[in-house]
Amino acid sequence: MFKIDLNTCPTCGGAVKLIACIEAPAVIAKILTHLSNQAPAAARALFPEPRAPPPARLFD
């Protein structure tokens, strides 16, 4: 569906080994918060600022 090969590294093409599957939302949020605090400013500049989703009804 998403055309993502989880067994192949997108950078080097080597094999990838799955070591964990984290599904708890609180744990995911904690990890992502930690990573965003550790990322250098140059890496954060690569991503656009978050924005609100578009309105549900564009036309009446």
WOQUIBEL-V475543 format. One record per residue. N is the residue number from 1. SS is DSSP state (alpha for helix, beta for strand, coil for the rest). Layout:
N SS
N SS
//
This chain:
1 coil
2 coil
3 coil
4 coil
5 coil
6 coil
7 coil
8 beta
9 coil
10 coil
11 coil
12 coil
13 coil
14 coil
15 beta
16 coil
17 coil
18 coil
19 coil
20 coil
21 coil
22 coil
23 coil
24 coil
25 alpha
26 alpha
27 alpha
28 alpha
29 alpha
30 alpha
31 alpha
32 alpha
33 alpha
34 alpha
35 alpha
36 alpha
37 alpha
38 alpha
39 coil
40 coil
41 alpha
42 alpha
43 alpha
44 alpha
45 coil
46 coil
47 coil
48 coil
49 coil
50 coil
51 coil
52 coil
53 coil
54 coil
55 coil
56 coil
57 coil
58 coil
59 coil
60 coil
//
